[in-house]
Amino acid sequence: MNIVIPDEVLQAAQLTPADLKREVALLLVQRQALPVEQATQLADLHPLEFEQLLVQRHISAPLQFKKLSALQTREAIVGDPEELVHFDWTRSCNNPSI
């Protein structure tokens, strides 16, 4: 079955076709209308990526990667990661008081 969604609707919702497929797949899992495996295929994502979305959205579903659901989100880098790449670390290494 094909569903035609006008481009204007996607633009109004600020979604790409891939975003829409992902949102529909998440909704169907949340409603328990589709198993995670089929929803993953519908979303066209790697199973681990789809399960990460389920965890982020707090959607309960039987997860294949149980340890993933126990992970806590942590802020490892505060600021722009690009600044770390171009940071002059020699000043910090030469001055132990910093």
C-alpha positions as CSV (number, residue, x, y, z in Angstrom):
1,M,0.0,0.0,0.0
2,N,1.3,3.4,-0.8
3,I,0.3,6.6,0.9
4,V,0.7,9.9,-0.8
5,I,1.4,12.9,1.4
6,P,1.7,16.3,-0.3
7,D,5.0,18.1,0.1
8,E,3.1,21.0,1.6
9,V,2.0,18.9,4.5
10,L,5.6,17.7,5.1
11,Q,6.8,21.3,4.9
12,A,4.2,22.5,7.3
13,A,5.1,19.8,9.8
14,Q,8.8,20.4,9.2
15,L,9.4,16.8,8.5
16,T,11.3,14.9,5.8
17,P,9.9,11.7,4.4
18,A,12.4,9.8,6.5
19,D,11.3,11.7,9.6
20,L,7.7,10.9,8.9
21,K,8.4,7.1,8.5
22,R,10.3,7.2,11.8
23,E,7.5,9.0,13.6
24,V,4.9,6.6,12.3
25,A,7.0,3.6,13.3
26,L,7.5,5.0,16.8
27,L,3.7,5.7,17.2
28,L,2.8,2.2,16.1
29,V,5.2,0.7,18.6
30,Q,3.9,3.0,21.3
31,R,0.3,1.9,20.5
32,Q,1.5,-1.7,20.5
33,A,0.2,-2.0,17.0
34,L,3.5,-3.2,15.5
35,P,6.4,-5.2,16.9
36,V,9.7,-3.5,17.3
37,E,11.3,-5.6,14.5
38,Q,8.7,-4.5,11.9
39,A,8.7,-0.9,13.1
40,T,12.5,-0.8,12.7
41,Q,12.1,-1.9,9.1
42,L,9.4,0.7,8.6
43,A,11.6,3.4,10.0
44,D,14.5,2.2,7.8
45,L,16.9,2.3,10.7
46,H,19.5,0.0,12.3
47,P,17.8,-1.9,15.2
48,L,20.2,-0.3,17.7
49,E,19.3,3.2,16.4
50,F,15.6,2.5,16.6
51,E,16.0,1.2,20.1
52,Q,17.9,4.4,21.1
53,L,14.9,6.4,19.8
54,L,12.5,4.3,21.9
55,V,14.6,4.9,25.0
56,Q,15.0,8.6,24.3
57,R,11.2,9.0,23.8
58,H,10.5,6.9,26.9
59,I,8.4,4.4,24.8
60,S,8.3,1.1,26.5
61,A,8.8,-1.9,24.3
62,P,10.6,-5.2,24.5
63,L,14.2,-4.2,23.7
64,Q,16.6,-6.5,22.1
65,F,19.6,-4.7,23.6
66,K,18.5,-4.6,27.3
67,K,21.7,-2.8,28.5
68,L,20.9,0.1,26.2
69,S,17.7,0.9,28.1
70,A,19.7,1.2,31.3
71,L,22.1,3.8,29.9
72,Q,21.8,7.3,31.3
73,T,22.2,10.3,29.2
74,R,25.3,12.3,30.2
75,E,26.7,15.6,29.1
76,A,30.3,14.6,28.3
77,I,31.2,17.7,26.4
78,V,29.9,21.1,27.4
79,G,30.2,23.6,24.6
80,D,31.2,23.2,21.0
81,P,33.2,20.0,20.3
82,E,35.0,21.7,17.4
83,E,36.7,24.0,20.0
84,L,38.3,21.0,21.6
85,V,39.7,19.8,18.3
86,H,41.4,23.2,17.7
87,F,42.4,23.8,21.3
88,D,46.0,24.5,22.1
89,W,46.6,21.9,24.8
90,T,50.3,22.8,25.2
91,R,49.5,25.8,27.5
92,S,47.5,23.5,29.8
93,C,50.2,20.9,29.9
94,N,53.0,23.3,30.6
95,N,51.2,25.1,33.5
96,P,50.1,22.6,36.2
97,S,48.1,25.3,38.0
98,I,45.4,25.3,35.4
